[in-house]
């Protein structure tokens, strides 16, 4: 009889007791453990702070890099600073972003750059030496920003465009363009300039329309003491939209091949 009881206990009751205990332990552990619901989005997927920022992503993933050109136009997530560029970059197009400032270090090691276009950003400040090391830069476009003054410009510039800013005469050195002996195209329209800066002989086109220029002199575009001087290169000068009445300054344009656009009455 004792043997039968032992057999029943070891063969039936003991396995049932161990199984029940294991089940109870599993249920307690499950209560204490939270398993992710992979059928729904987690906080890291939906919380804005968890989304990658533009300055945390590789430039050529954020932008398009193609044969020495980098295209970073209307970037999402928003780009608020100049991205790190591949060493071989020659052309940078970073238009219509949220860039607010250009720092000295942004282009410090980018001697290969020939063209920079930063149209349509929020740039209000540029460190004075930000472009100084760009010895091969030929085209610089800063149109449609919030600039009130200009930094030092590279000497090999051929085209400079700062239309639609808030440039003031006190923020543009009188000699800012004088030493740019290759400059052919200068666009400073729709700003707040009250005077014309000194202009190099190399210029073909000068746009100064829609500023606050109220007067010009015989020395502004010509050489007042030299009636034989002709500014041979300049063929387009815009002064329209300024308060200056051009007919009151007849000797100011005698060296030009054609009269400037502007008010004569």
NUSE-427847 format. One record per residue (C-alpha): residue in three letters; x, y, z. Coordinates in pm, whole numbers, always signed. Example, Ala and Ser with C-alpha at 12.3 -4.5 7.8 and 13.67 -1.06 7.14 Angstrom:
% residues 2
rest,east,north,up
ALA,+1230,-450,+780
SER,+1367,-106,+714
***
This chain:
% residues 265
rest,east,north,up
UNK,+0,+0,+0
UNK,+286,+233,+90
UNK,+450,+160,-245
UNK,+126,+250,-426
UNK,+101,+586,-243
UNK,+465,+663,-326
UNK,+406,+577,-690
UNK,+98,+802,-713
UNK,+281,+1092,-542
UNK,+595,+1077,-758
UNK,+419,+1003,-1086
UNK,+111,+1229,-1068
UNK,+105,+1475,-779
UNK,+467,+1593,-785
UNK,+472,+1687,-1158
UNK,+136,+1868,-1113
UNK,+268,+2068,-814
UNK,+589,+2167,-999
UNK,+392,+2265,-1311
UNK,+151,+2479,-1112
UNK,+434,+2654,-929
UNK,+614,+2730,-1254
UNK,+296,+2873,-1406
UNK,+239,+3100,-1104
UNK,+600,+3226,-1124
UNK,+562,+3300,-1497
UNK,+244,+3501,-1438
UNK,+417,+3708,-1168
UNK,+710,+3783,-1397
UNK,+474,+3876,-1683
UNK,+293,+4121,-1457
UNK,+622,+4292,-1375
UNK,+745,+4302,-1735
UNK,+616,+4548,-1996
UNK,+656,+4427,-2350
UNK,+655,+4682,-2635
UNK,+358,+4685,-2864
UNK,+516,+4663,-3204
UNK,+183,+4727,-3366
UNK,+185,+5093,-3254
UNK,+437,+5377,-3289
UNK,+668,+5430,-2993
UNK,+767,+5765,-2846
UNK,+1094,+5764,-3039
UNK,+892,+5754,-3363
UNK,+653,+6036,-3279
UNK,+826,+6271,-3036
UNK,+979,+6575,-3218
UNK,+1286,+6571,-2996
UNK,+1369,+6221,-3117
UNK,+1371,+6319,-3485
UNK,+1721,+6363,-3635
UNK,+1837,+6721,-3685
UNK,+1997,+6845,-4007
UNK,+2335,+6904,-3842
UNK,+2337,+6547,-3708
UNK,+2301,+6383,-4049
UNK,+2576,+6318,-4310
UNK,+2574,+6601,-4566
UNK,+2543,+6372,-4868
UNK,+2246,+6197,-4710
UNK,+2077,+6527,-4629
UNK,+2171,+6690,-4961
UNK,+2254,+6575,-5312
UNK,+2627,+6546,-5385
UNK,+2711,+6518,-5752
UNK,+3044,+6569,-5933
UNK,+3181,+6841,-5709
UNK,+2843,+7009,-5655
UNK,+2636,+6996,-5337
UNK,+2264,+7073,-5359
UNK,+2098,+7150,-5023
UNK,+1778,+7325,-5126
UNK,+1471,+7344,-4900
UNK,+1618,+7075,-4678
UNK,+1398,+6886,-4432
UNK,+1463,+6872,-4138
UNK,+1539,+7245,-4141
UNK,+1898,+7345,-4208
UNK,+2006,+7636,-3986
UNK,+2383,+7630,-4049
UNK,+2627,+7558,-4331
UNK,+2675,+7179,-4345
UNK,+3014,+7008,-4349
UNK,+3113,+6979,-4715
UNK,+3312,+6714,-4899
UNK,+3670,+6833,-4959
UNK,+3629,+6833,-5337
UNK,+3320,+7061,-5339
UNK,+3333,+7333,-5605
UNK,+2970,+7447,-5609
UNK,+2736,+7484,-5311
UNK,+2366,+7552,-5356
UNK,+2198,+7592,-5016
UNK,+1896,+7800,-5115
UNK,+1571,+7847,-4925
UNK,+1672,+7708,-4588
UNK,+1688,+7859,-4238
UNK,+2058,+7945,-4222
UNK,+2105,+8245,-3990
UNK,+2482,+8298,-3970
UNK,+2800,+8220,-4162
UNK,+3103,+8160,-3941
UNK,+3475,+8173,-4016
UNK,+3504,+7796,-3976
UNK,+3223,+7712,-4221
UNK,+3446,+7745,-4530
UNK,+3789,+7743,-4361
UNK,+3917,+7432,-4544
UNK,+3726,+7468,-4870
UNK,+3979,+7626,-5107
UNK,+3820,+7444,-5404
UNK,+3490,+7637,-5390
UNK,+3409,+7840,-5700
UNK,+3040,+7912,-5652
UNK,+2821,+7964,-5344
UNK,+2447,+8033,-5362
UNK,+2269,+8101,-5033
UNK,+1958,+8272,-5172
UNK,+1646,+8284,-4956
UNK,+1783,+8209,-4610
UNK,+1768,+8408,-4285
UNK,+2131,+8519,-4282
UNK,+2175,+8830,-4069
UNK,+2541,+8795,-3977
UNK,+2860,+8688,-4154
UNK,+3197,+8674,-3981
UNK,+3432,+8914,-4156
UNK,+3675,+8641,-4258
UNK,+3417,+8380,-4356
UNK,+3506,+8400,-4730
UNK,+3862,+8531,-4701
UNK,+4032,+8194,-4764
UNK,+3825,+8110,-5072
UNK,+4094,+8206,-5321
UNK,+3911,+8053,-5622
UNK,+3558,+8174,-5546
UNK,+3408,+8343,-5853
UNK,+3035,+8363,-5779
UNK,+2875,+8453,-5447
UNK,+2498,+8493,-5411
UNK,+2349,+8617,-5083
UNK,+2021,+8749,-5221
UNK,+1699,+8750,-5016
UNK,+1853,+8743,-4671
UNK,+1869,+8985,-4376
UNK,+2215,+9136,-4409
UNK,+2286,+9491,-4293
UNK,+2660,+9479,-4365
UNK,+2906,+9289,-4583
UNK,+3217,+9092,-4487
UNK,+3551,+9096,-4666
UNK,+3505,+8954,-5017
UNK,+3740,+8723,-5214
UNK,+3952,+8907,-5470
UNK,+3870,+8673,-5761
UNK,+3494,+8731,-5752
UNK,+3335,+8776,-6093
UNK,+2972,+8799,-5975
UNK,+2831,+8920,-5644
UNK,+2458,+8929,-5570
UNK,+2315,+9074,-5249
UNK,+1978,+9191,-5383
UNK,+1686,+9205,-5137
UNK,+1870,+9249,-4809
UNK,+1887,+9537,-4558
UNK,+2232,+9664,-4650
UNK,+2317,+10010,-4520
UNK,+2595,+10239,-4640
UNK,+2768,+10226,-4302
UNK,+2774,+9847,-4332
UNK,+2942,+9846,-4675
UNK,+3297,+9982,-4678
UNK,+3355,+10242,-4948
UNK,+3639,+10027,-5084
UNK,+3458,+9693,-5044
UNK,+3458,+9632,-5422
UNK,+3742,+9858,-5540
UNK,+4009,+9587,-5522
UNK,+3796,+9321,-5690
UNK,+3959,+9368,-6029
UNK,+3775,+9075,-6192
UNK,+3426,+9171,-6073
UNK,+3192,+9200,-6373
UNK,+2845,+9174,-6220
UNK,+2736,+9356,-5905
UNK,+2379,+9332,-5777
UNK,+2284,+9545,-5476
UNK,+1923,+9626,-5561
UNK,+1644,+9651,-5303
UNK,+1856,+9750,-5006
UNK,+1893,+10064,-4790
UNK,+2208,+10219,-4938
UNK,+2231,+10599,-4937
UNK,+2555,+10623,-5140
UNK,+2727,+10440,-5424
UNK,+3041,+10252,-5317
UNK,+3364,+10279,-5518
UNK,+3341,+10060,-5825
UNK,+3619,+9871,-6008
UNK,+3683,+9931,-6379
UNK,+3602,+9570,-6459
UNK,+3225,+9602,-6404
UNK,+2983,+9534,-6690
UNK,+2657,+9540,-6493
UNK,+2568,+9733,-6176
UNK,+2223,+9716,-6015
UNK,+2157,+9972,-5742
UNK,+1783,+10010,-5795
UNK,+1534,+10056,-5511
UNK,+1776,+10195,-5256
UNK,+1789,+10537,-5085
UNK,+2058,+10700,-5297
UNK,+1983,+11073,-5317
UNK,+2291,+11209,-5493
UNK,+2586,+11119,-5715
UNK,+2899,+11316,-5804
UNK,+3126,+11352,-6106
UNK,+3356,+11098,-5938
UNK,+3094,+10832,-5862
UNK,+3116,+10662,-6203
UNK,+3356,+10886,-6396
UNK,+3673,+11085,-6337
UNK,+3561,+11444,-6302
UNK,+3902,+11590,-6390
UNK,+3941,+11382,-6705
UNK,+3692,+11455,-6981
UNK,+3854,+11198,-7209
UNK,+3797,+10908,-6973
UNK,+3550,+10644,-7093
UNK,+3429,+10355,-6878
UNK,+3437,+10106,-7162
UNK,+3312,+9793,-6986
UNK,+2997,+9916,-6812
UNK,+2691,+9871,-7030
UNK,+2411,+9844,-6773
UNK,+2359,+10070,-6472
UNK,+2032,+10071,-6276
UNK,+1951,+10358,-6042
UNK,+1574,+10348,-6078
UNK,+1371,+10350,-5757
UNK,+1611,+10589,-5581
UNK,+1530,+10949,-5481
UNK,+1817,+11086,-5695
UNK,+1705,+11284,-6001
UNK,+1960,+11195,-6267
UNK,+1902,+11501,-6485
UNK,+2046,+11716,-6207
UNK,+2382,+11544,-6244
UNK,+2462,+11557,-6618
UNK,+2839,+11534,-6572
UNK,+2814,+11222,-6359
UNK,+2751,+10994,-6656
UNK,+2949,+11145,-6945
UNK,+3202,+10861,-6931
UNK,+2937,+10591,-6975
UNK,+2849,+10432,-7307
UNK,+2477,+10453,-7222
UNK,+2273,+10648,-6968
UNK,+2164,+10465,-6653
UNK,+1809,+10354,-6583
UNK,+1647,+10597,-6339
UNK,+1442,+10911,-6286
UNK,+1525,+11214,-6502
UNK,+1233,+11444,-6412
***
